[in-house]
Every structure is written in structure tokens, then in C-alpha cells.
Amino acid sequence: MANTPQSKKRARQNERRQDVNKARRSRIRTFLRKVEEALASGDQGAAATALKSAQPELARGITKGVLHKNTVARKMSRLSARVKALAVA
């Protein structure tokens, strides 16, 4: 348990940041789910639109420290490849 005033304040800040980060992660997952659903439906236009709207959210996740940059790069690469493959097929 936190004893000093500084550690008590840090504990309060950490709880607040945890809530904010949880909301951010949830928002990012929602955008990714929309892309996955569009890919599953086979609609290339909807998938491309969903991917385009998900990209800034993922980038924001990097800058806010919620996600690692390589994780986002990997996700973006794989999703864009799947959207591109949908256009070819």
C-alpha cells in the first residue's frame, strides 16, 4: 500500500491512466473489428474504407503509448494485404 504522499498521488494517477488506456484500447479494437467484418463480408470497398478509418486510430495508439509501434505496423501490414487480396480475388 502507498504510504508517502507522492506514492499515493502516483497510485491515483495510475488508476486514471488505466481507465483512459482501457477506453483507447477498446476503441482501437472496435475499429479493427469493423475492418475484420468488412473483410469477412467480402466487400472490398467497405473493407478499404474501414481500414482507412482505422489507420489514424492505430497511429494514435502508438503516440499515446497504448500500443507498440511494431505491433501496429504488423497489424496494418497484414490488414492492408488482406484488403488488397480481396480486390484481386
PyMOL commands that set and color helices and strands:
alter all, ss='L'
color gray80, all
select helices_A, chain A and resi 5-41+44-63+69-88
alter helices_A, ss='H'
color red, helices_A
deselect
rebuild
show_as cartoon
